[in-house]
Amino acid sequence: MKCVQMIVGGKVQGVGFRLSAAEIARNLELVGFVRNEADGTVRVDAEGDPDRVEQFIQQIRKGPNTFVKVKQVDLKYLEKQQGFKRFEVR
């Protein structure tokens, strides 16, 4: 199991980023969450199969839909699982 936390910057709020990211995560059978932050970034925590987590990271970096403009992804691998049951939009 691989666990990752991403803080995504750019044009990522008000453009369907959270719903698109959640759909991708669910299709990859990942668990975790995505939420808007007060500073205009989006936080994404995800856990799952290591290869699928890496696929997810790549898709987030590209932007999960055509309206999103990802400029920065601060990526941190976590050593400990957070115990998520599903992937949710917060």
PDB file of N, CA, C and O in Angstrom:
ATOM      1  N   MET A   1       0.851  -1.178   0.000  1.00  0.00           N
ATOM      2  CA  MET A   1       0.000   0.000   0.000  1.00  0.00           C
ATOM      3  C   MET A   1       0.890   1.233   0.000  1.00  0.00           C
ATOM      4  O   MET A   1       1.829   1.333   0.790  1.00  0.00           O
ATOM      5  N   LYS A   2       0.590   2.171  -0.893  1.00  0.00           N
ATOM      6  CA  LYS A   2       1.331   3.431  -0.968  1.00  0.00           C
ATOM      7  C   LYS A   2       0.379   4.554  -0.579  1.00  0.00           C
ATOM      8  O   LYS A   2      -0.787   4.561  -0.975  1.00  0.00           O
ATOM      9  N   CYS A   3       0.889   5.503   0.200  1.00  0.00           N
ATOM     10  CA  CYS A   3       0.095   6.635   0.683  1.00  0.00           C
ATOM     11  C   CYS A   3       0.771   7.929   0.241  1.00  0.00           C
ATOM     12  O   CYS A   3       1.987   8.081   0.355  1.00  0.00           O
ATOM     13  N   VAL A   4      -0.039   8.856  -0.263  1.00  0.00           N
ATOM     14  CA  VAL A   4       0.515  10.100  -0.778  1.00  0.00           C
ATOM     15  C   VAL A   4      -0.393  11.266  -0.401  1.00  0.00           C
ATOM     16  O   VAL A   4      -1.610  11.124  -0.288  1.00  0.00           O
ATOM     17  N   GLN A   5       0.242  12.426  -0.208  1.00  0.00           N
ATOM     18  CA  GLN A   5      -0.495  13.671   0.006  1.00  0.00           C
ATOM     19  C   GLN A   5       0.020  14.673  -1.022  1.00  0.00           C
ATOM     20  O   GLN A   5       1.228  14.845  -1.184  1.00  0.00           O
ATOM     21  N   MET A   6      -0.907  15.330  -1.714  1.00  0.00           N
ATOM     22  CA  MET A   6      -0.536  16.329  -2.710  1.00  0.00           C
ATOM     23  C   MET A   6      -1.253  17.643  -2.400  1.00  0.00           C
ATOM     24  O   MET A   6      -2.429  17.655  -2.036  1.00  0.00           O
ATOM     25  N   ILE A   7      -0.534  18.724  -2.548  1.00  0.00           N
ATOM     26  CA  ILE A   7      -1.119  20.060  -2.525  1.00  0.00           C
ATOM     27  C   ILE A   7      -0.960  20.584  -3.946  1.00  0.00           C
ATOM     28  O   ILE A   7       0.158  20.771  -4.427  1.00  0.00           O
ATOM     29  N   VAL A   8      -2.077  20.818  -4.610  1.00  0.00           N
ATOM     30  CA  VAL A   8      -2.089  21.156  -6.031  1.00  0.00           C
ATOM     31  C   VAL A   8      -2.437  22.628  -6.195  1.00  0.00           C
ATOM     32  O   VAL A   8      -3.458  23.094  -5.689  1.00  0.00           O
ATOM     33  N   GLY A   9      -1.582  23.355  -6.905  1.00  0.00           N
ATOM     34  CA  GLY A   9      -1.790  24.771  -7.144  1.00  0.00           C
ATOM     35  C   GLY A   9      -2.008  25.064  -8.618  1.00  0.00           C
ATOM     36  O   GLY A   9      -1.660  24.264  -9.486  1.00  0.00           O
ATOM     37  N   GLY A  10      -2.584  26.214  -8.880  1.00  0.00           N
ATOM     38  CA  GLY A  10      -2.891  26.636 -10.246  1.00  0.00           C
ATOM     39  C   GLY A  10      -4.365  26.986 -10.332  1.00  0.00           C
ATOM     40  O   GLY A  10      -4.965  27.427  -9.352  1.00  0.00           O
ATOM     41  N   LYS A  11      -4.942  26.789 -11.503  1.00  0.00           N
ATOM     42  CA  LYS A  11      -6.383  26.999 -11.672  1.00  0.00           C
ATOM     43  C   LYS A  11      -7.066  25.673 -11.337  1.00  0.00           C
ATOM     44  O   LYS A  11      -7.359  24.864 -12.218  1.00  0.00           O
ATOM     45  N   VAL A  12      -7.312  25.472 -10.034  1.00  0.00           N
ATOM     46  CA  VAL A  12      -7.793  24.180  -9.556  1.00  0.00           C
ATOM     47  C   VAL A  12      -9.079  24.262  -8.736  1.00  0.00           C
ATOM     48  O   VAL A  12      -9.619  23.232  -8.331  1.00  0.00           O
ATOM     49  N   GLN A  13      -9.571  25.466  -8.489  1.00  0.00           N
ATOM     50  CA  GLN A  13     -10.844  25.601  -7.789  1.00  0.00           C
ATOM     51  C   GLN A  13     -11.869  26.218  -8.724  1.00  0.00           C
ATOM     52  O   GLN A  13     -11.564  27.139  -9.482  1.00  0.00           O
ATOM     53  N   GLY A  14     -13.098  25.696  -8.659  1.00  0.00           N
ATOM     54  CA  GLY A  14     -14.179  26.209  -9.505  1.00  0.00           C
ATOM     55  C   GLY A  14     -14.135  25.693 -10.932  1.00  0.00           C
ATOM     56  O   GLY A  14     -14.793  26.251 -11.811  1.00  0.00           O
ATOM     57  N   VAL A  15     -13.365  24.632 -11.177  1.00  0.00           N
ATOM     58  CA  VAL A  15     -13.221  24.095 -12.536  1.00  0.00           C
ATOM     59  C   VAL A  15     -13.475  22.592 -12.606  1.00  0.00           C
ATOM     60  O   VAL A  15     -13.138  21.950 -13.601  1.00  0.00           O
ATOM     61  N   GLY A  16     -14.070  22.026 -11.551  1.00  0.00           N
ATOM     62  CA  GLY A  16     -14.385  20.600 -11.547  1.00  0.00           C
ATOM     63  C   GLY A  16     -13.226  19.696 -11.173  1.00  0.00           C
ATOM     64  O   GLY A  16     -13.283  18.484 -11.384  1.00  0.00           O
ATOM     65  N   PHE A  17     -12.178  20.281 -10.620  1.00  0.00           N
ATOM     66  CA  PHE A  17     -10.996  19.480 -10.269  1.00  0.00           C
ATOM     67  C   PHE A  17     -11.341  18.370  -9.284  1.00  0.00           C
ATOM     68  O   PHE A  17     -10.979  17.213  -9.500  1.00  0.00           O
ATOM     69  N   ARG A  18     -12.040  18.717  -8.198  1.00  0.00           N
ATOM     70  CA  ARG A  18     -12.310  17.720  -7.158  1.00  0.00           C
ATOM     71  C   ARG A  18     -13.119  16.540  -7.683  1.00  0.00           C
ATOM     72  O   ARG A  18     -12.794  15.387  -7.400  1.00  0.00           O
ATOM     73  N   LEU A  19     -14.171  16.824  -8.445  1.00  0.00           N
ATOM     74  CA  LEU A  19     -14.999  15.732  -8.971  1.00  0.00           C
ATOM     75  C   LEU A  19     -14.220  14.875  -9.955  1.00  0.00           C
ATOM     76  O   LEU A  19     -14.334  13.649  -9.936  1.00  0.00           O
ATOM     77  N   SER A  20     -13.434  15.505 -10.811  1.00  0.00           N
ATOM     78  CA  SER A  20     -12.626  14.747 -11.774  1.00  0.00           C
ATOM     79  C   SER A  20     -11.576  13.907 -11.073  1.00  0.00           C
ATOM     80  O   SER A  20     -11.373  12.746 -11.426  1.00  0.00           O
ATOM     81  N   ALA A  21     -10.906  14.482 -10.083  1.00  0.00           N
ATOM     82  CA  ALA A  21      -9.883  13.745  -9.341  1.00  0.00           C
ATOM     83  C   ALA A  21     -10.499  12.557  -8.604  1.00  0.00           C
ATOM     84  O   ALA A  21      -9.919  11.472  -8.570  1.00  0.00           O
ATOM     85  N   ALA A  22     -11.674  12.769  -8.018  1.00  0.00           N
ATOM     86  CA  ALA A  22     -12.347  11.682  -7.303  1.00  0.00           C
ATOM     87  C   ALA A  22     -12.737  10.556  -8.256  1.00  0.00           C
ATOM     88  O   ALA A  22     -12.605   9.381  -7.914  1.00  0.00           O
ATOM     89  N   GLU A  23     -13.212  10.904  -9.434  1.00  0.00           N
ATOM     90  CA  GLU A  23     -13.588   9.880 -10.405  1.00  0.00           C
ATOM     91  C   GLU A  23     -12.370   9.051 -10.829  1.00  0.00           C
ATOM     92  O   GLU A  23     -12.449   7.827 -10.932  1.00  0.00           O
ATOM     93  N   ILE A  24     -11.260   9.722 -11.069  1.00  0.00           N
ATOM     94  CA  ILE A  24     -10.032   9.019 -11.446  1.00  0.00           C
ATOM     95  C   ILE A  24      -9.592   8.097 -10.310  1.00  0.00           C
ATOM     96  O   ILE A  24      -9.261   6.934 -10.540  1.00  0.00           O
ATOM     97  N   ALA A  25      -9.591   8.621  -9.087  1.00  0.00           N
ATOM     98  CA  ALA A  25      -9.175   7.825  -7.926  1.00  0.00           C
ATOM     99  C   ALA A  25     -10.060   6.594  -7.751  1.00  0.00           C
ATOM    100  O   ALA A  25      -9.565   5.493  -7.509  1.00  0.00           O
ATOM    101  N   ARG A  26     -11.350   6.786  -7.873  1.00  0.00           N
ATOM    102  CA  ARG A  26     -12.273   5.649  -7.723  1.00  0.00           C
ATOM    103  C   ARG A  26     -12.065   4.615  -8.824  1.00  0.00           C
ATOM    104  O   ARG A  26     -12.117   3.413  -8.564  1.00  0.00           O
ATOM    105  N   ASN A  27     -11.831   5.075 -10.052  1.00  0.00           N
ATOM    106  CA  ASN A  27     -11.569   4.149 -11.160  1.00  0.00           C
ATOM    107  C   ASN A  27     -10.290   3.347 -10.928  1.00  0.00           C
ATOM    108  O   ASN A  27     -10.178   2.207 -11.379  1.00  0.00           O
ATOM    109  N   LEU A  28      -9.331   3.942 -10.228  1.00  0.00           N
ATOM    110  CA  LEU A  28      -8.083   3.260  -9.901  1.00  0.00           C
ATOM    111  C   LEU A  28      -8.178   2.481  -8.585  1.00  0.00           C
ATOM    112  O   LEU A  28      -7.197   1.891  -8.131  1.00  0.00           O
ATOM    113  N   GLU A  29      -9.365   2.486  -7.983  1.00  0.00           N
ATOM    114  CA  GLU A  29      -9.639   1.792  -6.721  1.00  0.00           C
ATOM    115  C   GLU A  29      -8.770   2.307  -5.573  1.00  0.00           C
ATOM    116  O   GLU A  29      -8.288   1.537  -4.742  1.00  0.00           O
ATOM    117  N   LEU A  30      -8.585   3.618  -5.549  1.00  0.00           N
ATOM    118  CA  LEU A  30      -7.862   4.263  -4.459  1.00  0.00           C
ATOM    119  C   LEU A  30      -8.854   4.770  -3.425  1.00  0.00           C
ATOM    120  O   LEU A  30     -10.030   4.971  -3.725  1.00  0.00           O
ATOM    121  N   VAL A  31      -8.374   4.974  -2.214  1.00  0.00           N
ATOM    122  CA  VAL A  31      -9.184   5.563  -1.149  1.00  0.00           C
ATOM    123  C   VAL A  31      -8.498   6.840  -0.685  1.00  0.00           C
ATOM    124  O   VAL A  31      -7.292   7.004  -0.867  1.00  0.00           O
ATOM    125  N   GLY A  32      -9.273   7.748  -0.082  1.00  0.00           N
ATOM    126  CA  GLY A  32      -8.722   9.004   0.403  1.00  0.00           C
ATOM    127  C   GLY A  32      -9.723  10.120   0.263  1.00  0.00           C
ATOM    128  O   GLY A  32     -10.928   9.902   0.391  1.00  0.00           O
ATOM    129  N   PHE A  33      -9.226  11.337  -0.005  1.00  0.00           N
ATOM    130  CA  PHE A  33     -10.120  12.484  -0.159  1.00  0.00           C
ATOM    131  C   PHE A  33      -9.462  13.572  -0.989  1.00  0.00           C
ATOM    132  O   PHE A  33      -8.250  13.587  -1.206  1.00  0.00           O
ATOM    133  N   VAL A  34     -10.317  14.487  -1.446  1.00  0.00           N
ATOM    134  CA  VAL A  34      -9.874  15.694  -2.130  1.00  0.00           C
ATOM    135  C   VAL A  34     -10.690  16.850  -1.559  1.00  0.00           C
ATOM    136  O   VAL A  34     -11.903  16.725  -1.388  1.00  0.00           O
ATOM    137  N   ARG A  35     -10.035  17.981  -1.262  1.00  0.00           N
ATOM    138  CA  ARG A  35     -10.763  19.135  -0.719  1.00  0.00           C
ATOM    139  C   ARG A  35     -10.085  20.438  -1.103  1.00  0.00           C
ATOM    140  O   ARG A  35      -8.867  20.499  -1.273  1.00  0.00           O
ATOM    141  N   ASN A  36     -10.892  21.469  -1.235  1.00  0.00           N
ATOM    142  CA  ASN A  36     -10.382  22.818  -1.471  1.00  0.00           C
ATOM    143  C   ASN A  36      -9.772  23.360  -0.188  1.00  0.00           C
ATOM    144  O   ASN A  36     -10.262  23.097   0.910  1.00  0.00           O
ATOM    145  N   GLU A  37      -8.705  24.113  -0.343  1.00  0.00           N
ATOM    146  CA  GLU A  37      -8.074  24.784   0.784  1.00  0.00           C
ATOM    147  C   GLU A  37      -8.345  26.288   0.676  1.00  0.00           C
ATOM    148  O   GLU A  37      -8.605  26.803  -0.412  1.00  0.00           O
ATOM    149  N   ALA A  38      -8.284  26.975   1.797  1.00  0.00           N
ATOM    150  CA  ALA A  38      -8.591  28.409   1.838  1.00  0.00           C
ATOM    151  C   ALA A  38      -7.640  29.243   0.989  1.00  0.00           C
ATOM    152  O   ALA A  38      -8.012  30.332   0.552  1.00  0.00           O
ATOM    153  N   ASP A  39      -6.424  28.762   0.743  1.00  0.00           N
ATOM    154  CA  ASP A  39      -5.433  29.535  -0.013  1.00  0.00           C
ATOM    155  C   ASP A  39      -5.554  29.352  -1.525  1.00  0.00           C
ATOM    156  O   ASP A  39      -4.713  29.855  -2.269  1.00  0.00           O
ATOM    157  N   GLY A  40      -6.591  28.638  -1.999  1.00  0.00           N
ATOM    158  CA  GLY A  40      -6.794  28.460  -3.434  1.00  0.00           C
ATOM    159  C   GLY A  40      -6.214  27.177  -4.002  1.00  0.00           C
ATOM    160  O   GLY A  40      -6.397  26.877  -5.182  1.00  0.00           O
ATOM    161  N   THR A  41      -5.513  26.416  -3.165  1.00  0.00           N
ATOM    162  CA  THR A  41      -4.985  25.120  -3.597  1.00  0.00           C
ATOM    163  C   THR A  41      -6.019  24.029  -3.324  1.00  0.00           C
ATOM    164  O   THR A  41      -7.071  24.273  -2.735  1.00  0.00           O
ATOM    165  N   VAL A  42      -5.687  22.826  -3.768  1.00  0.00           N
ATOM    166  CA  VAL A  42      -6.511  21.660  -3.475  1.00  0.00           C
ATOM    167  C   VAL A  42      -5.614  20.610  -2.845  1.00  0.00           C
ATOM    168  O   VAL A  42      -4.513  20.348  -3.329  1.00  0.00           O
ATOM    169  N   ARG A  43      -6.092  20.011  -1.764  1.00  0.00           N
ATOM    170  CA  ARG A  43      -5.356  18.928  -1.099  1.00  0.00           C
ATOM    171  C   ARG A  43      -5.945  17.595  -1.536  1.00  0.00           C
ATOM    172  O   ARG A  43      -7.163  17.422  -1.587  1.00  0.00           O
ATOM    173  N   VAL A  44      -5.063  16.660  -1.850  1.00  0.00           N
ATOM    174  CA  VAL A  44      -5.468  15.311  -2.243  1.00  0.00           C
ATOM    175  C   VAL A  44      -4.668  14.318  -1.420  1.00  0.00           C
ATOM    176  O   VAL A  44      -3.438  14.326  -1.468  1.00  0.00           O
ATOM    177  N   ASP A  45      -5.344  13.463  -0.668  1.00  0.00           N
ATOM    178  CA  ASP A  45      -4.704  12.353   0.027  1.00  0.00           C
ATOM    179  C   ASP A  45      -5.220  11.076  -0.609  1.00  0.00           C
ATOM    180  O   ASP A  45      -6.428  10.914  -0.780  1.00  0.00           O
ATOM    181  N   ALA A  46      -4.321  10.166  -0.963  1.00  0.00           N
ATOM    182  CA  ALA A  46      -4.736   8.928  -1.622  1.00  0.00           C
ATOM    183  C   ALA A  46      -3.885   7.762  -1.143  1.00  0.00           C
ATOM    184  O   ALA A  46      -2.699   7.906  -0.848  1.00  0.00           O
ATOM    185  N   GLU A  47      -4.534   6.597  -1.076  1.00  0.00           N
ATOM    186  CA  GLU A  47      -3.865   5.367  -0.682  1.00  0.00           C
ATOM    187  C   GLU A  47      -4.314   4.246  -1.604  1.00  0.00           C
ATOM    188  O   GLU A  47      -5.448   4.230  -2.082  1.00  0.00           O
ATOM    189  N   GLY A  48      -3.401   3.307  -1.846  1.00  0.00           N
ATOM    190  CA  GLY A  48      -3.766   2.147  -2.636  1.00  0.00           C
ATOM    191  C   GLY A  48      -2.559   1.443  -3.210  1.00  0.00           C
ATOM    192  O   GLY A  48      -1.429   1.630  -2.758  1.00  0.00           O
ATOM    193  N   ASP A  49      -2.821   0.631  -4.215  1.00  0.00           N
ATOM    194  CA  ASP A  49      -1.775  -0.100  -4.910  1.00  0.00           C
ATOM    195  C   ASP A  49      -0.710   0.885  -5.409  1.00  0.00           C
ATOM    196  O   ASP A  49      -1.052   1.905  -6.006  1.00  0.00           O
ATOM    197  N   PRO A  50       0.575   0.594  -5.171  1.00  0.00           N
ATOM    198  CA  PRO A  50       1.633   1.542  -5.548  1.00  0.00           C
ATOM    199  C   PRO A  50       1.604   1.982  -7.015  1.00  0.00           C
ATOM    200  O   PRO A  50       1.770   3.166  -7.306  1.00  0.00           O
ATOM    201  N   ASP A  51       1.399   1.056  -7.925  1.00  0.00           N
ATOM    202  CA  ASP A  51       1.360   1.427  -9.344  1.00  0.00           C
ATOM    203  C   ASP A  51       0.180   2.336  -9.653  1.00  0.00           C
ATOM    204  O   ASP A  51       0.306   3.273 -10.442  1.00  0.00           O
ATOM    205  N   ARG A  52      -0.959   2.066  -9.041  1.00  0.00           N
ATOM    206  CA  ARG A  52      -2.155   2.891  -9.269  1.00  0.00           C
ATOM    207  C   ARG A  52      -2.005   4.275  -8.655  1.00  0.00           C
ATOM    208  O   ARG A  52      -2.482   5.263  -9.214  1.00  0.00           O
ATOM    209  N   VAL A  53      -1.346   4.347  -7.512  1.00  0.00           N
ATOM    210  CA  VAL A  53      -1.084   5.660  -6.905  1.00  0.00           C
ATOM    211  C   VAL A  53      -0.201   6.482  -7.841  1.00  0.00           C
ATOM    212  O   VAL A  53      -0.447   7.673  -8.030  1.00  0.00           O
ATOM    213  N   GLU A  54       0.811   5.869  -8.421  1.00  0.00           N
ATOM    214  CA  GLU A  54       1.684   6.588  -9.351  1.00  0.00           C
ATOM    215  C   GLU A  54       0.924   7.034 -10.602  1.00  0.00           C
ATOM    216  O   GLU A  54       1.158   8.133 -11.105  1.00  0.00           O
ATOM    217  N   GLN A  55       0.016   6.192 -11.112  1.00  0.00           N
ATOM    218  CA  GLN A  55      -0.823   6.586 -12.248  1.00  0.00           C
ATOM    219  C   GLN A  55      -1.672   7.803 -11.872  1.00  0.00           C
ATOM    220  O   GLN A  55      -1.811   8.743 -12.655  1.00  0.00           O
ATOM    221  N   PHE A  56      -2.228   7.769 -10.680  1.00  0.00           N
ATOM    222  CA  PHE A  56      -3.059   8.869 -10.194  1.00  0.00           C
ATOM    223  C   PHE A  56      -2.255  10.166 -10.120  1.00  0.00           C
ATOM    224  O   PHE A  56      -2.726  11.217 -10.554  1.00  0.00           O
ATOM    225  N   ILE A  57      -1.049  10.092  -9.573  1.00  0.00           N
ATOM    226  CA  ILE A  57      -0.190  11.276  -9.469  1.00  0.00           C
ATOM    227  C   ILE A  57       0.049  11.868 -10.854  1.00  0.00           C
ATOM    228  O   ILE A  57      -0.051  13.082 -11.032  1.00  0.00           O
ATOM    229  N   GLN A  58       0.360  11.037 -11.824  1.00  0.00           N
ATOM    230  CA  GLN A  58       0.611  11.521 -13.183  1.00  0.00           C
ATOM    231  C   GLN A  58      -0.623  12.204 -13.768  1.00  0.00           C
ATOM    232  O   GLN A  58      -0.506  13.234 -14.432  1.00  0.00           O
ATOM    233  N   GLN A  59      -1.794  11.641 -13.529  1.00  0.00           N
ATOM    234  CA  GLN A  59      -3.017  12.248 -14.065  1.00  0.00           C
ATOM    235  C   GLN A  59      -3.332  13.568 -13.365  1.00  0.00           C
ATOM    236  O   GLN A  59      -3.829  14.500 -13.999  1.00  0.00           O
ATOM    237  N   ILE A  60      -3.051  13.655 -12.077  1.00  0.00           N
ATOM    238  CA  ILE A  60      -3.248  14.914 -11.352  1.00  0.00           C
ATOM    239  C   ILE A  60      -2.287  15.973 -11.886  1.00  0.00           C
ATOM    240  O   ILE A  60      -2.682  17.123 -12.075  1.00  0.00           O
ATOM    241  N   ARG A  61      -1.045  15.604 -12.127  1.00  0.00           N
ATOM    242  CA  ARG A  61      -0.065  16.563 -12.655  1.00  0.00           C
ATOM    243  C   ARG A  61      -0.473  17.107 -14.023  1.00  0.00           C
ATOM    244  O   ARG A  61      -0.226  18.275 -14.323  1.00  0.00           O
ATOM    245  N   LYS A  62      -1.099  16.266 -14.854  1.00  0.00           N
ATOM    246  CA  LYS A  62      -1.563  16.709 -16.177  1.00  0.00           C
ATOM    247  C   LYS A  62      -2.799  17.599 -16.066  1.00  0.00           C
ATOM    248  O   LYS A  62      -3.050  18.437 -16.932  1.00  0.00           O
ATOM    249  N   GLY A  63      -3.564  17.411 -14.999  1.00  0.00           N
ATOM    250  CA  GLY A  63      -4.850  18.079 -14.852  1.00  0.00           C
ATOM    251  C   GLY A  63      -5.942  17.096 -15.217  1.00  0.00           C
ATOM    252  O   GLY A  63      -5.974  16.594 -16.341  1.00  0.00           O
ATOM    253  N   PRO A  64      -6.843  16.811 -14.277  1.00  0.00           N
ATOM    254  CA  PRO A  64      -7.833  15.770 -14.513  1.00  0.00           C
ATOM    255  C   PRO A  64      -8.936  16.125 -15.501  1.00  0.00           C
ATOM    256  O   PRO A  64      -9.718  15.251 -15.875  1.00  0.00           O
ATOM    257  N   ASN A  65      -9.023  17.376 -15.934  1.00  0.00           N
ATOM    258  CA  ASN A  65      -9.958  17.743 -17.011  1.00  0.00           C
ATOM    259  C   ASN A  65      -9.391  18.939 -17.774  1.00  0.00           C
ATOM    260  O   ASN A  65      -8.378  19.510 -17.371  1.00  0.00           O
ATOM    261  N   THR A  66     -10.035  19.312 -18.860  1.00  0.00           N
ATOM    262  CA  THR A  66      -9.493  20.347 -19.745  1.00  0.00           C
ATOM    263  C   THR A  66      -9.570  21.761 -19.170  1.00  0.00           C
ATOM    264  O   THR A  66      -8.883  22.657 -19.661  1.00  0.00           O
ATOM    265  N   PHE A  67     -10.386  21.979 -18.147  1.00  0.00           N
ATOM    266  CA  PHE A  67     -10.529  23.310 -17.552  1.00  0.00           C
ATOM    267  C   PHE A  67      -9.457  23.598 -16.504  1.00  0.00           C
ATOM    268  O   PHE A  67      -9.206  24.755 -16.167  1.00  0.00           O
ATOM    269  N   VAL A  68      -8.839  22.560 -16.001  1.00  0.00           N
ATOM    270  CA  VAL A  68      -7.839  22.669 -14.939  1.00  0.00           C
ATOM    271  C   VAL A  68      -6.479  23.046 -15.520  1.00  0.00           C
ATOM    272  O   VAL A  68      -6.078  22.542 -16.570  1.00  0.00           O
ATOM    273  N   LYS A  69      -5.780  23.933 -14.828  1.00  0.00           N
ATOM    274  CA  LYS A  69      -4.407  24.299 -15.191  1.00  0.00           C
ATOM    275  C   LYS A  69      -3.523  24.089 -13.961  1.00  0.00           C
ATOM    276  O   LYS A  69      -3.407  24.974 -13.113  1.00  0.00           O
ATOM    277  N   VAL A  70      -2.912  22.929 -13.872  1.00  0.00           N
ATOM    278  CA  VAL A  70      -2.049  22.621 -12.741  1.00  0.00           C
ATOM    279  C   VAL A  70      -0.700  23.293 -12.960  1.00  0.00           C
ATOM    280  O   VAL A  70      -0.042  23.077 -13.978  1.00  0.00           O
ATOM    281  N   LYS A  71      -0.297  24.108 -11.990  1.00  0.00           N
ATOM    282  CA  LYS A  71       0.999  24.785 -12.080  1.00  0.00           C
ATOM    283  C   LYS A  71       2.017  24.186 -11.118  1.00  0.00           C
ATOM    284  O   LYS A  71       3.223  24.267 -11.352  1.00  0.00           O
ATOM    285  N   GLN A  72       1.532  23.588 -10.042  1.00  0.00           N
ATOM    286  CA  GLN A  72       2.451  23.082  -9.022  1.00  0.00           C
ATOM    287  C   GLN A  72       1.802  21.928  -8.266  1.00  0.00           C
ATOM    288  O   GLN A  72       0.616  21.976  -7.938  1.00  0.00           O
ATOM    289  N   VAL A  73       2.584  20.898  -7.996  1.00  0.00           N
ATOM    290  CA  VAL A  73       2.141  19.794  -7.147  1.00  0.00           C
ATOM    291  C   VAL A  73       3.219  19.557  -6.098  1.00  0.00           C
ATOM    292  O   VAL A  73       4.330  19.132  -6.418  1.00  0.00           O
ATOM    293  N   ASP A  74       2.879  19.837  -4.844  1.00  0.00           N
ATOM    294  CA  ASP A  74       3.777  19.512  -3.731  1.00  0.00           C
ATOM    295  C   ASP A  74       3.399  18.115  -3.267  1.00  0.00           C
ATOM    296  O   ASP A  74       2.291  17.889  -2.782  1.00  0.00           O
ATOM    297  N   LEU A  75       4.313  17.197  -3.418  1.00  0.00           N
ATOM    298  CA  LEU A  75       4.048  15.780  -3.206  1.00  0.00           C
ATOM    299  C   LEU A  75       4.802  15.283  -1.986  1.00  0.00           C
ATOM    300  O   LEU A  75       5.992  15.546  -1.818  1.00  0.00           O
ATOM    301  N   LYS A  76       4.079  14.555  -1.136  1.00  0.00           N
ATOM    302  CA  LYS A  76       4.706  13.964   0.043  1.00  0.00           C
ATOM    303  C   LYS A  76       4.201  12.529   0.181  1.00  0.00           C
ATOM    304  O   LYS A  76       2.995  12.288   0.228  1.00  0.00           O
ATOM    305  N   TYR A  77       5.134  11.584   0.246  1.00  0.00           N
ATOM    306  CA  TYR A  77       4.757  10.192   0.506  1.00  0.00           C
ATOM    307  C   TYR A  77       4.665  10.001   2.014  1.00  0.00           C
ATOM    308  O   TYR A  77       5.553  10.412   2.760  1.00  0.00           O
ATOM    309  N   LEU A  78       3.597   9.383   2.444  1.00  0.00           N
ATOM    310  CA  LEU A  78       3.367   9.156   3.866  1.00  0.00           C
ATOM    311  C   LEU A  78       3.724   7.711   4.207  1.00  0.00           C
ATOM    312  O   LEU A  78       3.481   6.797   3.419  1.00  0.00           O
ATOM    313  N   GLU A  79       4.289   7.524   5.363  1.00  0.00           N
ATOM    314  CA  GLU A  79       4.697   6.185   5.773  1.00  0.00           C
ATOM    315  C   GLU A  79       3.551   5.385   6.371  1.00  0.00           C
ATOM    316  O   GLU A  79       3.587   4.154   6.381  1.00  0.00           O
ATOM    317  N   LYS A  80       2.551   6.071   6.863  1.00  0.00           N
ATOM    318  CA  LYS A  80       1.492   5.407   7.605  1.00  0.00           C
ATOM    319  C   LYS A  80       0.149   5.567   6.893  1.00  0.00           C
ATOM    320  O   LYS A  80      -0.197   6.660   6.445  1.00  0.00           O
ATOM    321  N   GLN A  81      -0.602   4.477   6.793  1.00  0.00           N
ATOM    322  CA  GLN A  81      -1.939   4.536   6.211  1.00  0.00           C
ATOM    323  C   GLN A  81      -2.862   5.323   7.135  1.00  0.00           C
ATOM    324  O   GLN A  81      -2.724   5.291   8.358  1.00  0.00           O
ATOM    325  N   GLN A  82      -3.805   6.030   6.518  1.00  0.00           N
ATOM    326  CA  GLN A  82      -4.731   6.828   7.307  1.00  0.00           C
ATOM    327  C   GLN A  82      -6.065   6.123   7.529  1.00  0.00           C
ATOM    328  O   GLN A  82      -6.921   6.635   8.250  1.00  0.00           O
ATOM    329  N   GLY A  83      -6.250   4.955   6.919  1.00  0.00           N
ATOM    330  CA  GLY A  83      -7.433   4.147   7.190  1.00  0.00           C
ATOM    331  C   GLY A  83      -8.695   4.586   6.476  1.00  0.00           C
ATOM    332  O   GLY A  83      -9.793   4.379   6.990  1.00  0.00           O
ATOM    333  N   PHE A  84      -8.566   5.184   5.311  1.00  0.00           N
ATOM    334  CA  PHE A  84      -9.749   5.592   4.551  1.00  0.00           C
ATOM    335  C   PHE A  84     -10.529   4.364   4.081  1.00  0.00           C
ATOM    336  O   PHE A  84      -9.950   3.309   3.823  1.00  0.00           O
ATOM    337  N   LYS A  85     -11.843   4.514   3.974  1.00  0.00           N
ATOM    338  CA  LYS A  85     -12.715   3.425   3.502  1.00  0.00           C
ATOM    339  C   LYS A  85     -13.077   3.576   2.031  1.00  0.00           C
ATOM    340  O   LYS A  85     -13.323   2.589   1.338  1.00  0.00           O
ATOM    341  N   ARG A  86     -13.108   4.827   1.557  1.00  0.00           N
ATOM    342  CA  ARG A  86     -13.473   5.128   0.176  1.00  0.00           C
ATOM    343  C   ARG A  86     -12.817   6.457  -0.218  1.00  0.00           C
ATOM    344  O   ARG A  86     -12.159   7.093   0.605  1.00  0.00           O
ATOM    345  N   PHE A  87     -12.995   6.867  -1.459  1.00  0.00           N
ATOM    346  CA  PHE A  87     -12.474   8.161  -1.885  1.00  0.00           C
ATOM    347  C   PHE A  87     -13.632   9.162  -1.877  1.00  0.00           C
ATOM    348  O   PHE A  87     -14.663   8.934  -2.509  1.00  0.00           O
ATOM    349  N   GLU A  88     -13.454  10.262  -1.163  1.00  0.00           N
ATOM    350  CA  GLU A  88     -14.549  11.222  -1.046  1.00  0.00           C
ATOM    351  C   GLU A  88     -14.130  12.649  -1.378  1.00  0.00           C
ATOM    352  O   GLU A  88     -12.962  13.020  -1.262  1.00  0.00           O
ATOM    353  N   VAL A  89     -15.103  13.423  -1.787  1.00  0.00           N
ATOM    354  CA  VAL A  89     -14.938  14.857  -2.036  1.00  0.00           C
ATOM    355  C   VAL A  89     -15.382  15.581  -0.773  1.00  0.00           C
ATOM    356  O   VAL A  89     -16.497  15.379  -0.290  1.00  0.00           O
ATOM    357  N   ARG A  90     -14.515  16.412  -0.250  1.00  0.00           N
ATOM    358  CA  ARG A  90     -14.856  17.152   0.987  1.00  0.00           C
ATOM    359  C   ARG A  90     -15.017  18.624   0.687  1.00  0.00           C
ATOM    360  O   ARG A  90     -15.302  19.411   1.590  1.00  0.00           O
TER     361      ARG A  90
END
